[in-house]
Every structure is written in structure tokens, then in C-alpha cells.
Amino acid sequence: MTVAATPAPPQAPPKPTWDPRRPQPVLPWLRPTIRIRLTLLYGGMFLIAGILLLSIIYLLAAQAISTGNQPLFKIVGFDKLSVSSDNCPAINMAGGTSSTVSLGDFNNAIAQCVDHQRQAALDNLLSRSLLALLGLAVIAFAFGYAMAGRVLSPLGRITRTARAVAGSDLSRRIELDGPDDELKELADTFDDMLERLQRAFTAQQRFVGNASHELRTPLAINRTLLEVHLSDPGAPVELQQLGKTLLATNERSEQLVEGLLLLARSDNQIVERKPVDLAEVASQAVDQVHAEAEAKGVTIRGARKPAVVQGNGVLLERIALNLLQNAVRYNVPEDGWVEVNTEIQHGQAVLYVANTGPVVPAYEIDNLFEPFRRLRTERTGSDKGVGLGLSIVRSVARAHGGHIVAQPREGGGLVMRVTLPI
């Protein structure tokens, strides 16, 4: 929340969320997941194969029971013949003779009845086959969905590892077992990339830590010499003023070195965790900035409810202290206030810090979390801090598995919300 001392305009347009250079999706609901697409592929192929097989069986069955237009038999004569049929009423006759019933009409009736029975048998075969195909298609789609999930399970493992790495845990590896196929090759490549990234980040943190440690000694020596010089009552006034200026500059450099050390330390995951109450941490931070707040005419208020998390107490105290110091230092000249709340929300511990102050454009929020960045300026140029406050807060929150969200407050100032897992 390190903002510049120069007043900001009363209102600033928010940063547009729509980017004309980015292609917008057309009908996003028509973009199914890869698992659904594989399921449709498996089920569709089975359905097409089933339809083809059913058509072939139907044609073969129709050809097998059909002998063309000629009837299977023909009656050439009858005398005192009795015929009864419930399915073919046209051939019903009782005691008929060639003089009362035409022999040709009787044969035609028998041929029509046989054709009708053939068609009924084919229709029955088709309907039963379609029902069987429908049931098997449902089973095929369900089986295809399960198989697609099993085939894509390595991708899910890769995704979970990538998500854990995105949370600053570079020690995670996929270590996928199985045959040397494309998925295992992808997982091994991803593991190699993580290994190189971890070595690079470790080397960078080691360099920052070593450099900061090496800078501590000369800065401490300079501070001692300046304090000894300032304690001499016979020193000229000009030298006294120069000594005070150099001492302030040296103190600023020490703060910068301490900030770099803390930033390098907080980028790592917290190994040793202990129960820490955010309410107690916030209260200690309030006590430390109380004198500065009174000097600037800033009122600190808020309700701090118990919110116990597992983490490092020193680093968590640094979160609250940095947020409170920024909230007090970058406030309005008169009648300013800072609100500090802690509570449990949705199974997570929340530290809430809001303050009055100059208007901060929404599109500048992300820049405030970058090291040595301030509002509308990139390098340090203010006597209010060294430009690492919010960077340290974000790094510490990430190291504890949490995150920080900043929002412009209506009327000026910022609202900081730190969320940590319990």
C-alpha cells in the first residue's frame, strides 16, 4: 500500500477487463471438456458400428425369409377343406368347395397372409434390435466416460501438481508411473522443468540472503561510527547535521537489507508451524504503530476476534505490522482512521485492514505488490518506506498457503484482505 505523497485525481477510470486483442469465445457452452469429447467419440463410434451391424442383420434376415414375389406353395384343388385363421381372416372357410370359393382367390389370400407374417416378423426383429442397441449405447457411453476418465487421470495429476507449484511449492513432483507413452514423457518433462526452476529460485534466494548478510556488517559499523560522532558535544553544527542525515540514510539502508532478507525467507514454504492467533498478532501490531498513529492524527479501530492459524508467528506479525504502517503513513492529513478486524469466514482466517487515504485507481493495485514500486513511480523516492512492505506481505501470505486481495475504497484509501487457511 505504498502510495506516493502527491495527491491523486478524485476519480480514475477502472482498467478495462475486455481486451480487443484477445479473441472472444463463440458460444462457450458449445466447448465441452476433453473427457466429454472422448466420451462422445467412444459412444458415437459404438453407435455407428451398432447401426451398421443392425442394418446388415436386417437385410440378411429379410433376404433369408423372402423368396421373391412367388408364393411358397399353391393349392391346385380342394374338396370339403376347412381353414380357420385369426391372423388372416381372408382365408377363413368352412366346408368350401371349388364351386363356392374361387381357387385363385384362395391362393392369393394365402400369399398375402404369408407376406404379412414375414413383414410382421421383420418389424418385430427391427424393434427389438433397436431397443437392444439403445440399451447397449447407454452402457457404451457410460463405459466410455469411465474409460476417458481413467485415460485422462495422468493429466489430472499433472494439473494438481502444477496448481501446487503455482502456490510457490516448487518441491512437488509428478513422478508418473506407467509405460513410456506420451503422457509419461510430458510428466517427466514437467518434472525436469520444475527441478531447474527450483534450483534457479534456490540460487536466487541464497544470493539475496548472502548479499544481505554481507551488507549488514558495514551498515552496522557505519551506524556505530555515526552515533559515536553525534555523541561528541564539541562537533560543529554542520557536521552534526551531516551526521544526522547520514544516520537516517544508513537506517534506511538497514531497513532495505532487512526487507530483502525477510522477502527471501518468506518466499519459501513454512516448515515449522505453530498455532498463532491473528487477533493477538494484530493487537501487537496496533501497539507498535499506536504512537505514530497518534502523531499523525489517525484513529485505529476495529474488532479482533480469535482466528488461530498454523504458521510462523514472527512472519505473520510482519504481515499485520506492514499493513498497519502503510495504512497509517499513507492516510489523509486530518480525521483519518484505520480499521483492523480479524475473524473466521468460510473455514478460513481473515485479517482485514482498511484505511482512509488518497484515491487509488483500480488498475494500479497490482503494481503496489511489486518490489520497489509505488503509485505512479517505479523506484524508491519517499521517506515513508523502502518499497517492500506489500511484497513481503504477499510473499508471507503465499508461504502460509494464503493470499492477499487489495481493493480501492470508495472515497479514498485501500481495503486489504489477507486470507489464511486454518
C-alpha positions as CSV (number, residue, x, y, z in Angstrom):
1,M,0.0,0.0,0.0
2,T,3.0,2.2,-0.6
3,V,1.4,5.1,-2.5
4,A,3.0,8.4,-3.5
5,A,2.7,11.5,-1.4
6,T,1.4,13.6,-4.3
7,P,-2.5,13.8,-4.4
8,A,-4.3,11.6,-6.8
9,P,-7.2,12.7,-9.0
10,P,-10.6,12.4,-7.4
11,Q,-11.6,9.6,-9.6
12,A,-9.9,7.4,-12.1
13,P,-11.4,5.1,-14.7
14,P,-11.1,1.4,-13.9
15,K,-8.8,-0.7,-16.1
16,P,-10.9,-2.3,-18.8
17,T,-11.4,-6.0,-18.4
18,W,-12.1,-6.6,-22.1
19,D,-9.1,-6.8,-24.3
20,P,-9.8,-6.3,-28.0
21,R,-6.7,-8.2,-29.0
22,R,-7.9,-11.3,-27.2
23,P,-10.3,-13.5,-29.3
24,Q,-13.6,-13.9,-27.5
25,P,-15.1,-17.4,-27.4
26,V,-18.1,-18.0,-29.5
27,L,-20.9,-19.9,-27.6
28,P,-18.7,-21.1,-24.7
29,W,-21.4,-23.7,-23.8
30,L,-20.5,-25.5,-27.1
31,R,-17.0,-26.1,-25.9
32,P,-17.2,-29.4,-23.9
33,T,-14.3,-30.7,-21.9
34,I,-11.9,-33.2,-23.4
35,R,-13.4,-36.0,-21.2
36,I,-16.9,-35.3,-22.7
37,R,-15.4,-35.2,-26.2
38,L,-13.7,-38.5,-25.7
39,T,-16.9,-40.0,-24.3
40,L,-18.8,-38.7,-27.3
41,L,-16.2,-40.2,-29.6
42,Y,-16.2,-43.6,-27.9
43,G,-20.0,-43.8,-27.7
44,G,-20.5,-42.3,-31.2
45,M,-18.2,-44.9,-32.8
46,F,-20.1,-47.7,-31.0
47,L,-23.4,-46.3,-32.0
48,I,-22.4,-46.1,-35.7
49,A,-21.0,-49.6,-35.6
50,G,-24.2,-50.9,-34.0
51,I,-26.4,-49.2,-36.6
52,L,-24.3,-50.7,-39.4
53,L,-24.4,-54.1,-37.8
54,L,-28.2,-53.9,-37.3
55,S,-28.7,-52.8,-40.9
56,I,-26.7,-55.8,-42.2
57,I,-28.6,-58.2,-39.9
58,Y,-31.9,-56.8,-41.0
59,L,-31.1,-57.1,-44.7
60,L,-29.8,-60.6,-44.3
61,A,-32.9,-61.7,-42.3
62,A,-35.2,-60.1,-44.9
63,Q,-33.3,-61.9,-47.7
64,A,-33.4,-65.2,-45.8
65,I,-37.1,-65.3,-45.2
66,S,-38.1,-63.9,-48.6
67,T,-38.3,-65.9,-51.9
68,G,-39.4,-63.1,-54.1
69,N,-42.9,-62.5,-55.4
70,Q,-43.7,-66.1,-56.0
71,P,-45.7,-67.9,-53.2
72,L,-44.1,-70.8,-51.3
73,F,-46.9,-73.2,-52.3
74,K,-50.1,-73.2,-54.3
75,I,-53.3,-75.2,-53.8
76,V,-54.4,-76.9,-57.0
77,G,-57.6,-78.4,-55.7
78,F,-59.6,-79.0,-52.6
79,D,-62.8,-80.7,-51.6
80,K,-64.5,-80.3,-48.2
81,L,-61.5,-78.2,-46.9
82,S,-61.9,-76.3,-43.7
83,V,-59.4,-73.4,-42.9
84,S,-59.5,-71.0,-40.0
85,S,-57.0,-68.2,-39.1
86,D,-57.2,-65.4,-36.6
87,N,-54.3,-63.5,-38.2
88,C,-55.6,-63.9,-41.8
89,P,-59.4,-63.7,-41.8
90,A,-59.4,-63.7,-45.6
91,I,-58.7,-67.4,-45.8
92,N,-61.3,-68.5,-43.3
93,M,-63.6,-71.0,-44.9
94,A,-65.6,-74.0,-43.7
95,G,-66.5,-76.9,-45.9
96,G,-65.8,-74.9,-49.0
97,T,-65.8,-76.4,-52.5
98,S,-64.4,-75.4,-55.8
99,S,-67.9,-74.3,-56.8
100,T,-68.4,-71.9,-53.9
101,V,-64.8,-70.5,-53.4
102,S,-62.5,-69.4,-56.2
103,L,-59.3,-71.4,-56.1
104,G,-57.3,-68.3,-57.3
105,D,-58.8,-66.0,-54.6
106,F,-57.9,-68.6,-52.0
107,N,-54.3,-68.9,-53.2
108,N,-54.0,-65.1,-53.3
109,A,-55.3,-64.8,-49.8
110,I,-52.7,-67.3,-48.5
111,A,-49.9,-65.5,-50.3
112,Q,-51.0,-62.1,-48.8
113,C,-51.1,-63.8,-45.3
114,V,-47.6,-65.2,-45.7
115,D,-46.3,-61.8,-46.8
116,H,-48.0,-60.1,-43.9
117,Q,-46.4,-62.6,-41.4
118,R,-43.0,-62.0,-43.0
119,Q,-43.3,-58.3,-42.6
120,A,-44.5,-58.6,-39.0
121,A,-41.5,-60.8,-38.2
122,L,-39.1,-58.3,-39.7
123,D,-40.7,-55.4,-37.9
124,N,-40.6,-57.3,-34.6
125,L,-36.9,-58.1,-35.3
126,L,-36.2,-54.4,-36.0
127,S,-38.0,-53.0,-32.9
128,R,-36.3,-55.5,-30.6
129,S,-32.9,-54.8,-32.1
130,L,-33.3,-51.0,-31.8
131,L,-34.2,-51.4,-28.1
132,A,-31.2,-53.6,-27.6
133,L,-29.0,-51.1,-29.4
134,L,-30.3,-48.2,-27.3
135,G,-29.5,-50.1,-24.1
136,L,-26.1,-51.0,-25.3
137,A,-25.5,-47.4,-26.4
138,V,-26.2,-46.2,-22.9
139,I,-23.8,-48.8,-21.5
140,A,-21.2,-47.8,-24.1
141,F,-21.4,-44.1,-23.2
142,A,-21.1,-44.8,-19.5
143,F,-18.2,-47.2,-20.1
144,G,-16.6,-44.6,-22.5
145,Y,-17.0,-41.9,-19.8
146,A,-15.3,-44.1,-17.2
147,M,-12.5,-45.1,-19.6
148,A,-11.9,-41.5,-20.7
149,G,-11.5,-40.5,-17.0
150,R,-9.0,-43.3,-16.5
151,V,-7.1,-42.3,-19.6
152,L,-7.0,-38.7,-18.6
153,S,-6.2,-39.3,-14.9
154,P,-2.4,-38.7,-15.5
155,L,-3.4,-35.2,-16.9
156,G,-5.3,-34.6,-13.7
157,R,-2.3,-35.5,-11.7
158,I,-0.2,-33.1,-13.8
159,T,-2.7,-30.4,-13.3
160,R,-2.8,-30.8,-9.5
161,T,1.0,-30.7,-9.3
162,A,1.0,-27.5,-11.5
163,R,-1.6,-26.0,-9.2
164,A,0.6,-26.8,-6.1
165,V,3.6,-25.3,-7.9
166,A,1.6,-22.2,-8.6
167,G,1.2,-21.9,-4.9
168,S,5.0,-21.5,-4.5
169,D,5.7,-25.1,-3.7
170,L,8.5,-25.9,-6.2
171,S,9.4,-29.1,-4.3
172,R,6.4,-31.0,-5.7
173,R,7.0,-33.6,-8.5
174,I,4.6,-35.6,-10.6
175,E,6.7,-38.8,-10.7
176,L,4.2,-40.5,-13.0
177,D,4.5,-44.3,-13.3
178,G,3.5,-46.5,-16.2
179,P,4.6,-47.2,-19.8
180,D,6.8,-44.8,-21.7
181,D,4.0,-43.1,-23.6
182,E,3.2,-39.5,-24.5
183,L,1.7,-38.7,-21.0
184,K,4.7,-40.1,-19.1
185,E,7.0,-38.1,-21.4
186,L,5.0,-35.0,-20.7
187,A,5.1,-35.6,-16.9
188,D,8.9,-36.3,-17.0
189,T,9.5,-33.1,-19.0
190,F,7.4,-31.2,-16.5
191,D,9.4,-32.7,-13.6
192,D,12.7,-31.7,-15.3
193,M,11.4,-28.1,-15.7
194,L,10.4,-27.9,-12.0
195,E,13.8,-29.2,-11.0
196,R,15.5,-26.4,-13.0
197,L,13.1,-23.8,-11.6
198,Q,13.7,-24.9,-8.1
199,R,17.5,-24.7,-8.5
200,A,17.2,-21.3,-10.0
201,F,14.9,-20.0,-7.3
202,T,17.1,-21.5,-4.6
203,A,20.2,-19.9,-6.0
204,Q,18.5,-16.6,-6.2
205,Q,17.2,-16.7,-2.6
206,R,20.7,-17.9,-1.5
207,F,22.3,-15.0,-3.3
208,V,19.8,-12.4,-1.8
209,G,20.3,-13.9,1.7
210,N,24.1,-13.9,1.5
211,A,24.3,-10.4,0.0
212,S,22.0,-9.1,2.7
213,H,24.1,-10.7,5.4
214,E,27.3,-9.3,3.9
215,L,25.7,-5.8,3.8
216,R,24.7,-5.9,7.5
217,T,28.2,-5.7,8.8
218,P,29.3,-2.5,7.1
219,L,26.0,-0.8,7.7
220,A,26.2,-1.7,11.4
221,I,29.8,-0.3,11.5
222,N,28.6,2.9,9.8
223,R,25.8,3.3,12.3
224,T,28.2,2.9,15.2
225,L,30.7,5.4,13.9
226,L,27.9,8.0,13.2
227,E,26.4,7.5,16.6
228,V,29.8,8.0,18.2
229,H,30.4,11.1,16.2
230,L,27.0,12.5,17.1
231,S,27.6,11.9,20.8
232,D,30.6,14.3,20.7
233,P,29.3,17.6,22.1
234,G,32.2,19.6,20.6
235,A,31.4,18.7,17.0
236,P,30.5,21.6,14.7
237,V,26.8,22.1,13.9
238,E,27.3,21.4,10.2
239,L,28.9,18.1,11.0
240,Q,26.2,17.3,13.4
241,Q,23.6,17.9,10.7
242,L,25.5,15.9,8.2
243,G,25.8,13.1,10.7
244,K,22.1,13.0,11.3
245,T,21.4,12.9,7.6
246,L,23.9,10.1,7.1
247,L,22.5,8.2,10.0
248,A,19.0,8.5,8.6
249,T,20.3,7.2,5.2
250,N,22.1,4.4,6.9
251,E,18.9,3.4,8.8
252,R,17.0,3.4,5.5
253,S,19.6,1.1,4.0
254,E,19.4,-1.2,7.0
255,Q,15.6,-1.4,6.6
256,L,16.1,-2.3,3.0
257,V,18.5,-5.1,3.8
258,E,16.2,-6.4,6.5
259,G,13.3,-6.3,4.0
260,L,15.3,-8.2,1.4
261,L,16.2,-10.8,4.0
262,L,12.6,-11.2,5.1
263,L,11.4,-11.3,1.4
264,A,13.9,-14.1,0.6
265,R,12.9,-16.0,3.7
266,S,9.2,-15.7,3.1
267,D,9.4,-17.0,-0.5
268,N,10.0,-20.4,1.0
269,Q,7.3,-22.7,2.4
270,I,7.0,-22.6,6.2
271,V,8.3,-25.9,7.5
272,E,7.8,-25.4,11.3
273,R,4.3,-24.3,12.0
274,K,2.7,-23.4,15.4
275,P,-0.7,-22.2,16.4
276,V,-0.8,-18.4,16.0
277,D,-3.8,-16.2,16.8
278,L,-4.3,-13.5,14.2
279,A,-6.1,-11.4,16.8
280,E,-3.1,-11.4,19.1
281,V,-0.8,-10.7,16.2
282,A,-2.9,-7.8,15.0
283,S,-3.1,-6.3,18.6
284,Q,0.7,-6.4,18.9
285,A,1.0,-4.6,15.6
286,V,-1.5,-2.0,16.7
287,D,0.5,-1.4,19.9
288,Q,3.7,-0.8,17.8
289,V,2.1,1.7,15.5
290,H,-0.1,3.4,18.1
291,A,2.4,6.3,18.8
292,E,2.9,7.0,15.1
293,A,-0.9,7.0,14.5
294,E,-1.5,9.5,17.3
295,A,1.2,11.7,15.9
296,K,-0.5,11.8,12.5
297,G,-4.0,12.1,14.0
298,V,-5.1,8.7,12.8
299,T,-7.6,6.7,14.8
300,I,-7.2,2.9,14.9
301,R,-10.4,0.9,15.4
302,G,-11.9,-2.5,14.7
303,A,-13.0,-5.8,16.3
304,R,-10.4,-8.5,16.6
305,K,-12.0,-11.9,17.1
306,P,-9.9,-15.1,17.7
307,A,-8.6,-16.6,14.4
308,V,-6.0,-19.3,15.0
309,V,-3.9,-20.4,12.1
310,Q,-0.9,-22.7,11.8
311,G,2.3,-20.8,10.8
312,N,5.2,-18.7,11.9
313,G,4.3,-16.0,14.4
314,V,7.2,-13.6,13.5
315,L,6.3,-13.6,9.8
316,L,2.5,-13.3,10.5
317,E,3.2,-10.4,12.8
318,R,5.2,-8.8,9.9
319,I,2.0,-9.0,7.7
320,A,-0.1,-7.1,10.2
321,L,2.7,-4.6,11.0
322,N,3.4,-3.8,7.4
323,L,-0.3,-3.3,6.5
324,L,-0.8,-1.1,9.6
325,Q,2.3,1.0,9.0
326,N,1.3,1.6,5.4
327,A,-2.3,2.4,6.4
328,V,-1.1,5.0,8.9
329,R,1.6,6.6,6.8
330,Y,-0.5,6.9,3.6
331,N,-3.6,8.4,5.2
332,V,-5.4,11.7,5.0
333,P,-3.9,14.7,6.8
334,E,-6.9,15.1,9.2
335,D,-9.5,12.9,10.7
336,G,-8.1,9.7,9.2
337,W,-8.8,6.2,10.5
338,V,-7.6,2.7,10.1
339,E,-9.9,-0.3,10.7
340,V,-8.3,-3.7,11.7
341,N,-10.5,-6.8,12.0
342,T,-9.8,-10.5,12.4
343,E,-12.4,-13.3,12.1
344,I,-13.1,-16.7,10.8
345,Q,-15.0,-16.8,7.5
346,H,-15.9,-19.9,5.5
347,G,-13.4,-22.0,7.3
348,Q,-10.5,-19.6,6.8
349,A,-8.9,-16.9,9.0
350,V,-9.2,-13.4,7.7
351,L,-7.2,-10.2,8.5
352,Y,-9.0,-7.1,7.3
353,V,-7.2,-3.7,7.2
354,A,-9.0,-0.7,5.7
355,N,-7.9,3.0,5.8
356,T,-8.8,6.4,4.6
357,G,-6.4,8.0,2.2
358,P,-5.9,9.2,-1.4
359,V,-7.8,7.7,-4.2
360,V,-6.1,4.7,-5.8
361,P,-7.0,3.7,-9.3
362,A,-8.1,0.1,-9.6
363,Y,-5.7,-0.6,-12.4
364,E,-2.7,0.4,-10.2
365,I,-3.5,-2.2,-7.5
366,D,-1.3,-5.0,-8.9
367,N,1.7,-2.6,-9.2
368,L,1.7,-1.9,-5.5
369,F,2.7,-5.5,-4.7
370,E,5.8,-5.4,-6.9
371,P,9.1,-4.7,-5.0
372,F,10.2,-1.0,-5.1
373,R,7.0,0.0,-6.9
374,R,4.7,2.8,-5.8
375,L,1.7,4.6,-7.3
376,R,2.9,6.3,-10.5
377,T,6.5,5.8,-9.6
378,E,8.8,2.8,-10.0
379,R,11.7,3.4,-7.7
380,T,12.1,4.5,-4.2
381,G,11.6,8.1,-3.7
382,S,9.8,8.6,-0.4
383,D,10.9,8.7,3.2
384,K,7.9,6.6,4.2
385,G,9.4,3.2,3.4
386,V,11.7,1.2,1.2
387,G,9.0,-0.1,-1.2
388,L,9.0,-3.8,0.1
389,G,6.1,-3.7,2.5
390,L,3.3,-5.2,0.3
391,S,5.8,-7.5,-1.5
392,I,6.7,-9.0,1.9
393,V,3.1,-9.3,2.9
394,R,2.2,-11.2,-0.3
395,S,5.2,-13.5,0.0
396,V,4.5,-14.3,3.6
397,A,0.8,-15.0,2.8
398,R,1.7,-17.3,0.0
399,A,4.3,-19.1,2.1
400,H,1.4,-19.9,4.6
401,G,-0.9,-21.1,1.8
402,G,-3.0,-18.0,1.8
403,H,-3.4,-14.9,-0.4
404,I,-4.0,-11.1,-0.1
405,V,-6.5,-9.1,-2.0
406,A,-6.4,-5.3,-2.3
407,Q,-9.4,-3.2,-3.4
408,P,-9.8,0.6,-3.7
409,R,-12.0,2.0,-1.0
410,E,-14.8,4.3,-2.1
411,G,-13.9,7.8,-1.1
412,G,-10.1,7.1,-1.0
413,G,-7.8,4.6,0.6
414,L,-7.5,0.9,0.3
415,V,-9.1,-2.3,1.7
416,M,-6.6,-5.1,2.4
417,R,-7.9,-8.6,3.0
418,V,-5.5,-11.4,3.9
419,T,-6.9,-14.9,3.9
420,L,-5.1,-17.8,5.5
421,P,-6.0,-21.5,5.9
422,I,-6.8,-22.7,9.4
